[in-house]
Amino acid sequence: MQGLDLGRRGFGLVLLGGLAACSKPSVQTTQAYMGGRLPRPERVLVEAFAVTPDEVKLDQGVAARMQRANSDVPLSVQQMQVAREAQSTLADTMVRKLMDYGLPSARVWGEQLPPAGRYLLVQGQIVAVDQGNRTRRTLVGFGAGKSEIAADMQLYFAEGERRPVFLTAYDGSDGSGRGPGMAETMGVGGAAGNLLASTAIGSALHLGTESRRANSQSEATRLGEILAKQVAMFAVSQGWLPPNAVS
């Protein structure tokens, strides 16, 4: 693939979007894309962010890391249902916002990736971040200890019939300290972790009991908007969008 410097791949888009009323999310690039300018993709494809290790598709390093970190009891059926709803809301919100920014976008599942074409692929994981060790990230279906919930996001570029190639990732903070995490409200013993670890995007998603469902959807929406903005900013850096497209 022309213009890709695979020896300098950015890794770990972590953006922690604080969902407390007074929180102000912050984002920093942990390993930026250092290759040449890429041709504008025909569209952006957004996959639902993984909540279990078997849902991690392209980056097996992420899957292995998450599996090693997993412990304790998986989420109950009800808890997983809430997680799935937030998962869907996050992906749908990203697609909507990316379209608003002027990037043709669609939601896809791993098996639905086109065999050819030029596209930017967005993948991620909804994770929990250990309060004592912020490098320890666990998919929300597992974990132990006090935690926050966030999301990891990775960007990939595909052209022709080639396999998508990893581009970049970010690290973020909610800017407000610890908030009630999904792990705690879900009763997983408090899944350990923050969101967005390949380095990724994190946010305190209060995905818990039925009474929290509406709130979790609102938070997933906000997280999706924050992540979509990061993708749009990458598009601006590549010349796919004008500088004033993202405010």
Residue pairs with C-beta under 8 A, 6 or more apart in sequence:
1 157
1 159
1 160
1 162
1 165
2 36
3 35
3 36
3 37
3 38
3 39
4 35
4 36
4 38
4 157
4 165
5 34
5 35
5 36
6 35
6 165
8 33
8 34
8 35
9 31
9 33
9 166
9 167
9 168
10 29
10 30
10 31
10 32
10 33
10 34
10 166
10 167
10 168
10 169
11 30
11 31
11 154
11 166
11 169
11 198
11 199
12 30
12 31
12 152
12 154
12 169
12 170
12 171
12 196
12 197
12 198
12 199
12 200
13 30
13 124
13 152
13 153
13 154
13 155
13 168
13 169
13 170
13 171
13 196
13 198
13 199
13 200
13 201
13 230
14 30
14 150
14 151
14 152
14 153
14 169
14 170
14 171
14 172
14 194
14 195
14 196
14 197
14 198
14 199
14 200
14 201
14 202
15 25
15 27
15 150
15 151
15 153
15 170
15 171
15 172
15 195
15 196
15 200
15 201
15 202
15 203
15 226
15 227
15 230
16 25
16 26
16 129
16 148
16 150
16 172
16 173
16 174
16 194
16 195
16 196
16 201
16 202
16 203
16 204
17 23
17 25
17 150
17 151
17 172
17 174
17 195
17 201
17 202
17 203
17 204
17 222
17 223
17 226
17 227
18 24
18 25
18 173
18 174
18 175
18 176
18 179
18 203
18 204
19 174
19 179
19 203
19 204
19 205
19 206
19 219
19 222
19 223
20 174
20 176
20 179
20 204
22 176
23 174
23 175
23 176
23 179
23 204
24 174
24 175
24 176
25 172
25 173
25 174
25 175
25 203
25 226
26 172
26 173
26 174
26 175
27 170
27 171
27 172
27 201
27 226
27 230
28 170
28 171
28 172
29 168
29 169
29 170
29 171
30 169
30 170
30 171
30 199
31 168
31 169
31 199
32 168
33 155
33 167
33 168
33 234
35 167
37 238
37 239
38 157
38 238
39 118
39 159
40 118
40 238
40 239
40 240
41 118
41 119
41 120
41 157
41 240
42 104
42 117
42 118
42 119
43 103
43 104
43 105
43 106
43 119
43 120
44 98
44 103
44 104
44 105
44 106
44 119
44 120
44 121
44 122
44 231
45 105
45 106
45 107
45 108
45 113
45 114
45 119
45 120
45 121
45 122
46 91
46 94
46 95
46 98
46 105
46 106
46 107
46 108
46 122
47 57
47 91
47 107
47 108
47 109
47 110
47 121
47 122
47 123
47 124
48 55
48 87
48 88
48 90
48 91
48 107
48 109
49 87
49 90
49 91
49 123
49 124
49 125
49 126
49 151
49 152
49 153
50 56
50 57
50 123
50 124
50 125
50 126
50 139
51 80
51 83
51 84
51 87
51 125
51 126
51 139
51 140
51 141
52 74
52 139
52 141
53 63
53 66
53 67
53 70
53 139
54 63
56 62
56 63
56 66
56 125
57 110
57 123
58 121
58 123
58 154
58 156
58 163
58 164
58 166
59 123
59 154
59 166
59 198
62 125
62 152
62 154
62 197
62 198
65 137
66 125
66 127
66 137
66 138
66 139
69 136
69 137
69 138
69 139
69 142
69 143
69 192
69 193
70 138
70 139
70 141
70 142
70 143
71 138
71 142
71 143
71 144
72 142
72 143
72 144
72 188
72 189
72 191
73 142
73 188
73 189
74 80
74 141
74 142
74 188
75 83
75 140
75 141
75 186
75 188
76 187
78 209
78 210
79 186
79 187
79 188
79 207
79 208
80 141
82 186
82 207
82 208
82 209
82 210
82 212
82 213
82 216
83 126
83 140
83 141
83 182
83 186
83 207
85 213
85 216
85 217
85 220
86 126
86 205
86 207
86 216
86 217
86 219
86 220
87 126
87 220
89 217
89 220
89 221
89 224
90 126
90 151
90 220
90 221
90 223
90 224
90 227
91 107
91 224
92 107
92 224
93 220
93 221
93 223
93 224
93 225
93 228
94 105
94 122
94 224
94 225
94 227
94 228
94 231
95 105
95 106
95 107
96 228
97 224
97 225
97 228
97 229
97 232
98 105
98 228
98 231
98 232
99 105
101 228
101 229
101 232
101 235
101 241
101 245
101 246
102 241
102 245
103 231
103 232
103 235
103 240
103 241
113 121
113 158
113 164
115 161
116 160
116 161
117 158
117 159
117 160
118 158
118 159
118 160
119 157
119 158
120 155
120 156
120 157
120 158
120 231
120 235
121 155
121 156
121 157
121 158
121 164
122 153
122 154
122 155
122 156
122 227
122 231
123 153
123 154
123 156
124 151
124 152
124 153
124 154
124 196
124 198
124 200
124 201
124 227
125 137
125 139
125 151
125 152
125 195
125 196
125 197
125 198
125 200
126 139
126 140
126 149
126 150
126 151
126 182
126 195
126 205
127 137
127 138
127 139
127 140
127 149
127 150
127 151
127 152
127 193
127 194
127 195
127 196
127 197
127 200
127 202
128 137
128 138
128 139
128 140
128 143
128 147
128 148
128 149
128 150
128 181
128 182
128 183
128 190
128 191
128 192
128 193
128 194
128 195
129 136
129 137
129 147
129 148
129 149
129 150
129 192
129 193
129 194
129 195
129 197
129 202
130 136
130 137
130 138
130 145
130 146
130 147
130 192
130 193
130 194
131 145
131 146
131 147
131 148
131 178
131 192
132 145
132 146
134 194
136 192
136 193
137 150
137 152
137 192
137 193
137 194
137 197
137 200
138 147
138 191
138 192
138 193
140 149
140 182
140 183
140 186
140 188
140 191
140 207
141 188
141 191
142 188
142 191
143 183
143 188
143 189
143 190
143 191
143 192
143 193
144 188
144 189
144 190
144 191
144 192
145 189
145 190
145 192
146 178
146 181
146 184
146 190
146 192
147 181
147 183
147 184
147 190
147 191
147 192
147 193
147 194
148 174
148 178
148 179
148 181
148 193
148 194
148 195
148 202
148 204
149 181
149 182
149 183
149 191
149 193
149 194
149 195
149 202
149 203
149 204
149 205
149 206
149 207
150 172
150 174
150 193
150 194
150 195
150 196
150 197
150 200
150 201
150 202
150 203
150 204
150 205
151 195
151 196
151 200
151 201
151 202
151 203
151 205
151 223
151 227
152 169
152 195
152 196
152 197
152 198
152 199
152 200
152 201
152 202
153 169
153 170
153 196
153 198
153 200
153 201
153 227
153 230
154 166
154 167
154 168
154 169
154 198
154 200
155 166
155 167
155 168
155 169
155 231
155 234
156 164
156 165
156 166
156 167
157 164
157 165
157 167
158 164
158 165
167 234
168 234
169 198
169 199
169 200
170 196
170 199
170 200
170 201
170 230
171 196
171 199
171 200
172 196
172 201
172 202
173 202
174 202
174 203
174 204
179 204
180 204
180 206
181 190
181 191
181 193
181 204
181 205
181 206
182 191
182 204
182 205
182 206
182 207
182 208
182 216
183 189
183 190
183 191
183 192
183 193
184 190
184 208
185 206
185 207
185 208
185 209
185 212
186 207
186 208
187 208
194 202
195 201
195 202
195 203
195 205
195 223
196 202
196 203
201 223
201 226
201 227
201 230
203 219
203 222
203 223
203 226
204 219
205 216
205 219
205 220
205 223
206 212
206 215
206 216
206 219
207 216
208 216
229 246
232 241
232 245
232 246
233 246
235 241
235 245
236 242
236 243
236 245
236 246
